[in-house]
Amino acid sequence: MNFAPRDARFLLALTSPFAPLAGYQLGMNFYAFAVFFVAVPILDLAIGRRAEPCSGQELARLERSLLLRAILIAYAPMHLALIGWGAWIIGRGELSAWQALGLTLSVGLITGAQGITIAHELGHKRSRLERWLAKLLLVTVSYGHFTVEHNRGHHVRVATPEDPASARFGEGFWAFLPRTLWGSLRHAWELDRTEVLGSVAASALIAAALGLAFGPQAIAFFLGQSAMAVTLLEGVNYIEHYGLVRRRLPNGKYERMSERHAWDAYEWLTNCFLVHLQRHADHHLEPSRPYAALQPRELSPKLPTGYAGMLPLALLPPLWFAVMNRRVPNPPA
């Protein structure tokens, strides 16, 4: 049988788009932030970690699971509907500036944390549909060049000074952010400028369509949720490889990527929401392996908690350094 009841835990990923809707109905437009940056980290601590590797038979089953692929595909229309709904609500002009900001950032929280995570997973697939859906999700957050740079840039240059998405030891997030935004775009342009131009045009068309349908405030909403989504993505990039460096060999090349070059986190709840994104070392070693089949890696450095708890910490560099610098193995001098 291809399905096991425990696979249903990944259905949690499909509940995220309802958080901004719930916040709007409750009159609490920052509600999604309370859920994902307060409730989820507390539940991560209460529920704990799951880091047991699969048997060979279970691994093979997970790699063939149609349900687990369907969850990724099912998210895409929910993502599009969330953006359309947010543009409609904002475009009516009935919210105060503070309420509109809360709703915009809450939608961006979901389109970034959930949407880009699922686009990342789909972008590593071989089927034309899944790769097309990855591109669609990414242009809705104005970051369509991500797949080009991530697959052909980051995975090749990870944990080296050449990779703009690998944070350096002692580099705060607010210094990392402009460096990775510019460096990733520049390298994507070098790799495939046609793809970059096409993605920019697609995002501009979406913004224009929302503006025509719902008014100019809808364009501001689209750009605002995009900015939030991209900031979250780069926050995750910052966390995933902070301070980890591949050695340069005598021949001038870098040592091969190993499990020591990516931070892992095994908090059960956040891994369900983020479809095992936190099993990041195995993803780099087996980039085509489906998310549910990603394995814990014994030698990977471990984060003190899941991404939901680490992201707010990353926004406060002195606190981040106090927690993380002593955990970095073999920090550069």
C-alpha positions as CSV (number, residue, x, y, z in Angstrom):
1,M,0.0,0.0,0.0
2,N,1.2,3.5,-0.9
3,F,-0.4,5.3,1.9
4,A,0.1,5.2,5.7
5,P,-2.0,7.2,8.2
6,R,1.2,9.0,9.5
7,D,1.5,10.6,6.0
8,A,-1.5,12.8,6.9
9,R,0.7,14.9,9.1
10,F,1.9,16.8,6.0
11,L,-1.7,18.0,5.4
12,L,-0.9,20.6,8.0
13,A,0.9,22.5,5.2
14,L,-2.5,23.1,3.6
15,T,-3.9,24.8,6.7
16,S,-1.5,27.7,6.7
17,P,-3.5,29.9,4.1
18,F,-6.4,30.0,6.5
19,A,-4.4,31.9,9.2
20,P,-4.8,35.4,7.5
21,L,-8.5,34.7,6.8
22,A,-9.0,33.8,10.5
23,G,-7.2,36.9,11.5
24,Y,-9.3,39.1,9.3
25,Q,-12.5,37.6,10.6
26,L,-11.3,38.0,14.2
27,G,-10.3,41.6,13.6
28,M,-6.7,40.6,14.4
29,N,-4.7,41.1,11.2
30,F,-1.4,40.1,12.7
31,Y,-2.9,36.9,14.0
32,A,-0.8,34.7,11.6
33,F,2.3,36.1,13.3
34,A,1.1,35.0,16.7
35,V,0.3,31.5,15.4
36,F,3.6,30.9,13.6
37,F,6.1,32.8,15.8
38,V,4.6,32.3,19.2
39,A,2.2,29.3,19.3
40,V,4.3,27.1,16.9
41,P,7.6,27.5,18.7
42,I,5.9,26.8,22.1
43,L,4.3,23.7,20.6
44,D,7.7,22.7,19.1
45,L,9.1,22.6,22.6
46,A,6.2,20.7,23.9
47,I,5.9,18.1,21.2
48,G,9.6,17.7,20.7
49,R,11.8,16.3,17.9
50,R,11.5,13.3,15.6
51,A,14.8,12.2,14.2
52,E,14.5,8.5,13.5
53,P,15.7,7.4,10.1
54,C,13.5,5.3,7.8
55,S,14.0,1.7,6.9
56,G,14.8,1.0,3.3
57,Q,11.3,-0.3,2.7
58,E,9.7,2.8,4.2
59,L,12.0,5.1,2.3
60,A,11.0,3.5,-1.0
61,R,7.3,3.8,-0.1
62,L,7.7,7.5,0.7
63,E,9.5,8.2,-2.5
64,R,6.6,6.7,-4.5
65,S,3.7,8.3,-2.5
66,L,1.2,10.0,-4.8
67,L,-0.6,11.6,-1.8
68,L,2.5,13.4,-0.7
69,R,3.0,14.7,-4.2
70,A,-0.6,15.7,-4.3
71,I,-0.3,17.8,-1.2
72,L,2.3,20.0,-3.0
73,I,0.1,20.4,-6.0
74,A,-3.0,21.1,-3.9
75,Y,-1.4,24.0,-2.2
76,A,-0.9,26.0,-5.5
77,P,-4.6,27.0,-6.0
78,M,-4.9,27.9,-2.3
79,H,-1.9,30.2,-2.6
80,L,-3.3,31.9,-5.7
81,A,-6.7,32.3,-4.0
82,L,-5.1,33.8,-0.9
83,I,-3.3,36.5,-2.9
84,G,-6.5,37.2,-4.9
85,W,-8.5,37.5,-1.7
86,G,-6.0,39.8,-0.1
87,A,-5.9,42.0,-3.1
88,W,-9.7,42.2,-3.1
89,I,-9.9,43.0,0.6
90,I,-7.2,45.7,0.4
91,G,-8.5,47.1,-2.8
92,R,-11.9,47.9,-1.3
93,G,-10.1,50.5,0.8
94,E,-12.2,49.8,3.9
95,L,-9.2,48.9,6.2
96,S,-7.2,51.4,8.2
97,A,-3.5,51.7,7.2
98,W,-2.5,49.6,10.2
99,Q,-5.1,46.9,9.4
100,A,-4.0,46.9,5.8
101,L,-0.4,46.5,6.8
102,G,-1.2,43.6,9.1
103,L,-3.2,41.8,6.4
104,T,-0.6,42.4,3.8
105,L,2.3,41.1,5.9
106,S,0.2,38.2,7.2
107,V,-0.5,37.1,3.6
108,G,3.2,37.5,2.8
109,L,4.1,35.4,5.8
110,I,2.1,32.5,4.3
111,T,3.2,33.1,0.6
112,G,6.8,33.2,1.9
113,A,7.0,30.6,4.6
114,Q,4.6,28.1,3.0
115,G,4.5,29.1,-0.7
116,I,8.2,29.5,-1.4
117,T,8.9,26.3,0.6
118,I,6.5,24.3,-1.6
119,A,7.8,26.1,-4.7
120,H,11.3,25.0,-3.6
121,E,10.2,21.4,-3.4
122,L,8.4,21.5,-6.7
123,G,11.3,23.1,-8.4
124,H,13.4,20.1,-7.7
125,K,10.9,17.7,-9.4
126,R,11.3,16.4,-12.9
127,S,7.7,16.6,-14.1
128,R,6.8,19.5,-16.3
129,L,3.6,20.3,-14.3
130,E,5.5,20.5,-10.9
131,R,8.3,22.6,-12.3
132,W,5.7,24.9,-13.9
133,L,3.8,25.2,-10.6
134,A,7.1,26.1,-8.9
135,K,7.6,29.0,-11.3
136,L,4.0,30.1,-10.9
137,L,4.2,30.3,-7.2
138,L,7.5,32.2,-7.3
139,V,6.3,34.9,-9.8
140,T,3.4,35.6,-7.4
141,V,6.0,36.7,-4.8
142,S,8.1,38.6,-7.4
143,Y,11.0,36.1,-7.0
144,G,10.8,34.0,-10.2
145,H,14.5,33.7,-10.6
146,F,14.8,31.7,-7.4
147,T,14.7,28.2,-9.0
148,V,17.4,29.1,-11.5
149,E,19.8,30.4,-8.9
150,H,18.9,27.9,-6.2
151,N,19.2,24.7,-8.3
152,R,22.2,25.8,-10.5
153,G,23.9,28.3,-8.2
154,H,23.2,27.6,-4.5
155,H,23.4,23.8,-4.7
156,V,26.7,24.1,-6.5
157,R,28.4,26.8,-4.4
158,V,26.7,26.3,-1.0
159,A,28.9,27.0,2.1
160,T,31.5,28.8,0.0
161,P,32.3,32.6,-0.2
162,E,30.9,32.5,-3.8
163,D,27.4,31.7,-2.7
164,P,25.4,34.8,-1.8
165,A,22.8,32.6,0.0
166,S,25.3,31.2,2.5
167,A,25.6,33.5,5.5
168,R,29.1,34.1,6.8
169,F,30.2,33.7,10.4
170,G,29.6,37.0,12.3
171,E,27.4,38.4,9.5
172,G,24.1,39.8,10.8
173,F,20.9,39.2,8.9
174,W,20.4,42.8,8.0
175,A,23.9,42.8,6.3
176,F,23.2,39.4,4.7
177,L,19.9,40.5,3.2
178,P,21.1,43.1,0.6
179,R,24.1,40.9,-0.2
180,T,22.0,37.8,-1.0
181,L,19.3,39.7,-2.8
182,W,21.7,41.4,-5.2
183,G,24.1,38.4,-5.5
184,S,21.3,35.9,-6.2
185,L,19.7,38.1,-8.9
186,R,23.1,38.8,-10.5
187,H,24.0,35.1,-10.7
188,A,20.6,34.1,-11.9
189,W,21.0,36.7,-14.7
190,E,24.4,35.2,-15.6
191,L,22.9,31.7,-15.7
192,D,19.7,32.4,-17.6
193,R,18.7,36.0,-18.4
194,T,15.7,34.9,-20.5
195,E,14.2,33.2,-17.4
196,V,14.9,36.2,-15.3
197,L,13.3,38.6,-17.7
198,G,10.3,36.3,-18.2
199,S,9.7,36.0,-14.4
200,V,9.9,39.8,-13.9
201,A,7.4,40.3,-16.8
202,A,5.1,37.7,-15.3
203,S,5.2,39.4,-11.8
204,A,4.5,42.7,-13.4
205,L,1.5,41.3,-15.3
206,I,0.1,39.8,-12.1
207,A,0.5,43.2,-10.3
208,A,-1.2,45.0,-13.2
209,A,-4.0,42.5,-13.4
210,L,-4.7,42.9,-9.7
211,G,-4.6,46.7,-10.0
212,L,-7.1,46.6,-12.9
213,A,-9.4,44.3,-11.0
214,F,-9.3,45.8,-7.5
215,G,-7.6,49.2,-7.8
216,P,-4.2,50.7,-7.1
217,Q,-4.1,49.6,-3.4
218,A,-4.1,46.0,-4.7
219,I,-0.8,46.7,-6.4
220,A,0.6,48.0,-3.1
221,F,-0.7,44.8,-1.4
222,F,1.0,42.6,-4.1
223,L,4.3,44.3,-3.7
224,G,4.1,44.3,0.1
225,Q,3.3,40.6,0.4
226,S,6.1,39.9,-2.1
227,A,8.6,41.9,0.0
228,M,7.5,40.0,3.2
229,A,7.7,36.6,1.4
230,V,11.2,37.3,0.0
231,T,12.5,38.5,3.4
232,L,11.2,35.3,5.0
233,L,12.9,33.2,2.3
234,E,16.2,34.9,2.8
235,G,15.8,34.6,6.6
236,V,15.5,30.8,6.1
237,N,18.6,30.9,3.8
238,Y,20.4,32.8,6.5
239,I,19.6,30.1,9.1
240,E,20.3,27.1,7.0
241,H,24.1,27.6,6.4
242,Y,25.1,30.3,8.9
243,G,28.9,30.2,9.5
244,L,29.5,26.8,7.8
245,V,32.3,26.8,5.3
246,R,33.7,24.1,2.9
247,R,37.5,24.0,2.9
248,R,39.4,25.0,-0.1
249,L,41.6,22.1,-1.3
250,P,45.2,22.4,-2.5
251,N,44.0,22.1,-6.1
252,G,42.0,25.3,-5.6
253,K,38.6,23.5,-5.5
254,Y,36.3,23.2,-2.5
255,E,35.8,20.0,-0.6
256,R,32.6,18.2,-1.5
257,M,29.3,19.3,0.2
258,S,28.7,17.1,3.3
259,E,26.1,16.9,6.0
260,R,28.4,19.1,8.1
261,H,27.6,22.1,5.8
262,A,23.9,22.6,6.6
263,W,22.1,23.1,9.9
264,D,19.3,20.6,10.7
265,A,16.3,20.9,12.9
266,Y,14.0,18.0,13.8
267,E,11.1,19.7,15.5
268,W,8.1,17.6,14.5
269,L,5.5,20.3,14.1
270,T,7.5,22.8,12.1
271,N,8.7,20.0,9.9
272,C,5.1,19.0,9.1
273,F,4.2,22.6,8.2
274,L,7.4,23.1,6.2
275,V,7.4,19.7,4.5
276,H,10.7,18.6,6.0
277,L,12.6,21.7,4.9
278,Q,14.5,21.6,8.2
279,R,16.1,18.3,7.2
280,H,18.3,20.4,5.1
281,A,21.6,18.5,5.1
282,D,19.9,15.5,3.4
283,H,18.3,17.7,0.9
284,H,21.6,19.0,-0.2
285,L,23.1,15.5,-0.4
286,E,20.0,14.1,-2.2
287,P,18.3,17.1,-3.9
288,S,15.9,15.0,-5.9
289,R,14.7,13.0,-2.8
290,P,11.0,13.8,-2.0
291,Y,10.4,15.8,1.1
292,A,8.8,13.1,3.1
293,A,11.7,10.8,2.5
294,L,14.4,13.2,3.7
295,Q,16.5,11.7,6.4
296,P,18.1,13.0,9.6
297,R,21.9,13.3,9.3
298,E,24.0,12.4,12.4
299,L,26.9,14.7,11.6
300,S,24.9,17.8,10.6
301,P,25.1,20.6,13.1
302,K,21.8,21.1,14.9
303,L,19.8,24.2,15.5
304,P,18.6,24.8,19.1
305,T,15.0,24.9,17.9
306,G,12.9,24.9,14.6
307,Y,12.7,27.7,12.0
308,A,9.6,29.2,13.6
309,G,11.7,30.0,16.7
310,M,15.0,30.8,14.9
311,L,13.6,33.3,12.4
312,P,12.6,36.0,15.0
313,L,16.1,35.4,16.6
314,A,17.8,36.1,13.3
315,L,16.2,39.5,13.1
316,L,18.1,40.5,16.3
317,P,21.8,40.0,15.4
318,P,23.3,40.5,18.9
319,L,20.9,37.8,20.3
320,W,21.5,35.6,17.3
321,F,25.3,35.8,17.7
322,A,25.0,35.0,21.5
323,V,23.0,31.9,20.7
324,M,24.6,30.7,17.5
325,N,28.2,31.7,17.4
326,R,29.3,29.2,20.1
327,R,27.5,26.4,18.2
328,V,29.2,27.0,14.9
329,P,31.7,24.1,14.4
330,N,35.2,25.2,13.4
331,P,34.4,28.9,13.0
332,P,36.7,30.8,10.7
333,A,39.4,32.9,12.6
